[in-house]
Amino acid sequence: MDTQTKYLLGENDIPRFWYNINADSPAKPSPVFNPITREPITPDFLSVLFPMGLIEQEISTERYIEIPEEVREIYKLWRPTPLIRARRLEKALGTPAHIYFKYEGVSPSGSHKSNSAVAQAFYNKIAGTKAMTTETGAGQWGSALAMACQFFNMDLEVYMVRVSYDQKPYRRIIMETYGAQVFASPTDRTDYGRKLLAENPNNAGSLGIAISEAVEVAAKSNGTKKYGLGSVLHHVLIHQSVIGEEALKQMDMADEYPDVVIGCVGGGTNFSGLAFPFLRENLVHGRHTRLLAVEPDAAPSLTQGVYAYDYGDTAGTAPIVKMYTLGHDFIPPSIHAGGLRYHGMSPTLSALYDAKLVDAIAVPQTRVFEAAVLFARNEGILPAPESSHAILAAIDEALEAKKTGEKKVILFNLSGHGHFDLTAYEKYLSGTLEDFKYDAQTEAGIKLHLPQMTESIDA
Ligand SMILES: *Cc1c(COP(=O)(O)O)cnc(C)c1O
């Protein structure tokens, strides 16, 4: 009887190319607009914030982009990541389904974010950037970029969402250990932060606000500082494709192919990183894998947002993009999956969801933690609250298969570990964790808050 549990690749199997879904996607990305002039954006505008290597990837339609050797060398510290069959969880559920997960929590910073952090730091370094600025929600992106900037000898300023800064002091200490400077956002270091603090000194912050601050600092630095974003943007999705490329090989080793591929979505990059290589197989090779994005009930941009032009940040200084959004001024409640508290969704993923090539569901926080604890007690890994959204969906799929008797093959992304989320676990275990329901808005209600663009009215 086959009892294999871990499917491991060697360093030579680390992908040599990132995959770009825009080469194969029938849902072409919409143009991006300058937030001030409302004109289509130019590489010049973007080059205030990003190095040319990343801007080229942002707009690229090349199918495969070569991974620089310097980046592959660093990937060797944790890649290839394992694919694990959750046999004990399957048994606990009594399901005929086979459950596999790709484990990105083995990276030094504990999540998939390192895959893009190293790439972004590399392209900044070769462009002569001296320092980077960024935002972080739960702290995973900040830790990943702090490590990467240290590897490439660059300074880093991190604007950390206030509520996470307070709930997760250990993440701040990790970033500082890697050599970064960390500030609780909103801060008094930017015009936007000072304005918000004057209105409400207890502002809990949000990813959108922290992005505005990090962007403001880079934009006003006369070119000495560049900005790095850990999610949402197309070049970040491209970097994360190493997850799915490895998983394809590993499913092959297991001699199985997934019927459904699942990932949690904040800005959409870990899900897309795993799912897009499988979407390529659907589009190019006639496979029929269902791709399922899982978002929190508290910030349900795909399932309850509108597909329209909106600002990427709260202040309205980031580019205007077409995406599923709850409105840039929507501040999600303080759920513990800090990495999923964003008002919008990757424009690339939004276009694919609109074209019905990807499915989405929203789930409540308490059920997410119930799934996380069941997973930890069977598989031993203590998952990040974000990743646990994917675990819950995988468990629900497996229980559905139990009802129908289907030997379904389920693959999900375990995007990170939850070793710094113990406050949330403690709340769950003591029965004090709450659910936050999104206060549903009508489409017209959300659109009142969006920048007035002719196309968004037509859309
Ligand atoms: C940041 C983060 C997420 C959400 O971001 P995506 O871009 O949607 O992947 C999910 N899981 C973990 C562990 C994260 O750190």
The ligand as an SDF file (V2000), in Angstrom:
LIG
                    3D

 15 15  0  0  0  0  0  0  0  0999 V2000
    0.2510   38.0630    3.4440 C   0  0  0  0  0  0  0  0  0  0  0  0
   -0.2530   36.7150    3.6740 C   0  0  0  0  0  0  0  0  0  0  0  0
   -1.4230   36.2660    3.0340 C   0  0  0  0  0  0  0  0  0  0  0  0
   -2.2690   37.1460    2.1530 C   0  0  0  0  0  0  0  0  0  0  0  0
   -1.6490   37.7050    1.0430 O   0  0  0  0  0  0  0  0  0  0  0  0
   -1.8710   37.1630   -0.4210 P   0  0  0  0  0  0  0  0  0  0  0  0
   -1.1950   38.1390   -1.3050 O   0  0  0  0  0  0  0  0  0  0  0  0
   -3.3410   37.0660   -0.6740 O   0  0  0  0  0  0  0  0  0  0  0  0
   -1.2160   35.8310   -0.4670 O   0  0  0  0  0  0  0  0  0  0  0  0
   -1.7980   34.9590    3.2410 C   0  0  0  0  0  0  0  0  0  0  0  0
   -1.1080   34.1310    4.0490 N   0  0  0  0  0  0  0  0  0  0  0  0
    0.0110   34.5340    4.6900 C   0  0  0  0  0  0  0  0  0  0  0  0
    0.7240   33.5730    5.5820 C   0  0  0  0  0  0  0  0  0  0  0  0
    0.4760   35.8290    4.5090 C   0  0  0  0  0  0  0  0  0  0  0  0
    1.5850   36.2180    5.1300 O   0  0  0  0  0  0  0  0  0  0  0  0
  1  2  1  0
  2  3  1  0
  2 14  2  0
  3  4  1  0
  3 10  2  0
  4  5  1  0
  5  6  1  0
  6  7  2  0
  6  8  1  0
  6  9  1  0
 10 11  1  0
 11 12  2  0
 12 13  1  0
 12 14  1  0
 14 15  1  0
M  END
$$$$
